[in-house]
Amino acid sequence: MVLFLEIWLPLSACTLGTLLYKSLTDVSHTGLILAVLGVELGSLLLWAFYWMILYPNFFSPFRHLPTPPGRRWLYGNRKEFSPNYAWQGIDAVMKTVPNNGLIRFYEALSREVLLVTSVDAIKEMTSGKPYDFGHPKQVKYMMSRITSSNFNFLSEHGHKLFRKHLRPAFTATHTRKLMPAMWSKFEEMVKLIEVELRDNSDAVIDTREYIRRVMWDISGVVMIGYDFQTLDRRDGGMGDQFAKVLSEFSGPAWVRMIMHYVDVRPLLSLLNPLFMRSSLGKSLNYIRFTLRQIITEKEVKFQKAGSKEAQDLDITSASVASGIFPTSELIDNGMLFMTAGPNSSGTAMEWAIYELSRKSEIQKRLRQEINECLKSAPFSLEPDALIGQLQNLPYLSAVVNETIRCYPFIPLSARAAEKDTTLLGERIPKGTIFLLPVDILNHDKKLWGPDGDEFNPDRWLGDPLTGGATSNYAMLSFGAGPNTCIGQNTARAMLACFLAAFFQRFDIQLANPDKAALLRPALFKRSEEGMMAKLSIVEV
Ligand code: HEM
């Protein structure tokens, strides 16, 4: 399908252009051009007939797979997946369409997609053949927009190098060393909120704004060794520029939509010089320029030290010390970390606030565990001693895990077959698109037990590794296999520090309980409005 449209669209554009040109200059050959245009329109109609009617019924290699009823030619099974969020519709389809791990369904214009419903299939895709199933074009487009380079990370070879050399910087042991820096930023945030409450004890606190600011600072320090100082609003530079880039990085919705049907990346590359002159392009240039300066300083420092060890704890210093990445790739990696980390982890913090504000017994239990452990004097403890204790709090870890399980940042994950391959014994042609229903499997009662769709941290106390699920592939918030989120230890540590600092100090009630859980229509599971909170200070 994609190939036909990729040839047809430029050809028809040329014919139309020629017709227009001729009508403005002389009228010779107009009949011929109109005939060509007629042939092109005819071929489009024939193709549409083949693609929308013949292919799904007679030629698709997946025509034997179960398909939800009610497919429309033009907008496929869209009806089943709206008006609610797509994964809620998909949940209903999974419950009502009997299947052996794969369900075929159709997007608009008969775009065929396979829904992966079994953990066996997910295991085979993510761990058995991780490089047979890669990121779809849209994701690659979004990532290369952020890095504005030929991101080596996106190739199999580049990705393996990236994982091999960066893994040490993301281990639990290394993350523990970064926790004091995280803690001191959350401490600063708590103090700023206290100041706001001292001025007006009834103030409604916009927790999203505080979390956004603190997460920029922490991510900057932890990932690139640079303090954006967004918390006290002293810096309007990198923090603001990054925020702008992230809010726009996925590109216009219509471009992502078109990319389902036509690969417009070559055209976008041609237009890149124009894009770089746009305000988004200027922000990207500014960030890359500043990152280059930071990284060059790190490279000089590393060379002067003449040691093989990284000179600072941040992840970019570890990348420099690996000696494997040229400066341009170090910049790309820095951009990737700043894209992947702050928003996803900050969103988990918001959902933790949401759940705990509705369950005061969890708040109390958590606060009691934190207080007992920190011996009622958290802010005066040596950071390392404090952090060492935080890592050992079972209930805190359980709340962290349960938040991440119930609120996967990416509720539906897409994959594309990078080559001809097989899955569950099915022949899979290159280009086949898959959807992994992360949010649904994370709540599946068959995997998690009868309370699978409830927020219950206790499930992690019995088995801190699996939460009592019957499969290692039941919790997909961080993905699975060799492509799994490399920053998951960092994310867990940030969330643990946040919960400890925030709930030890504040008792919380939502000021917008009816609206807080309404989702923003997007690729991510994120509240539209965020959590507006009424906080009271808990004296220790
Ligand atoms: C709660 C917070 C987070 C969630 C839910 C999350 C989730 C994910 C998911 C679902 C993936 C894709 C895995 C796949 O393709 O199968 C991913 C990849 C990634 N994440 Fe995270 N992430 C979080 C925090 C972070 C943080 C703090 C970092 C810090 C650097 C980070 C860095 C990355 C990177 C670099 C990748 C690409 C990994 C690769 O393809 O090798 N993430 N993350």
Boltz pocket constraint, residues with backbone or C-beta under 6 A from the ligand:
constraints:
  - pocket:
      binder: B
      contacts: [[A, 159], [A, 163], [A, 223], [A, 336], [A, 337], [A, 338], [A, 340], [A, 341], [A, 342], [A, 344], [A, 345], [A, 348], [A, 404], [A, 407], [A, 408], [A, 409], [A, 410], [A, 476], [A, 477], [A, 478], [A, 479], [A, 480], [A, 482], [A, 483], [A, 484], [A, 485], [A, 486], [A, 487], [A, 488], [A, 490], [A, 491]]
      max_distance: 6.0
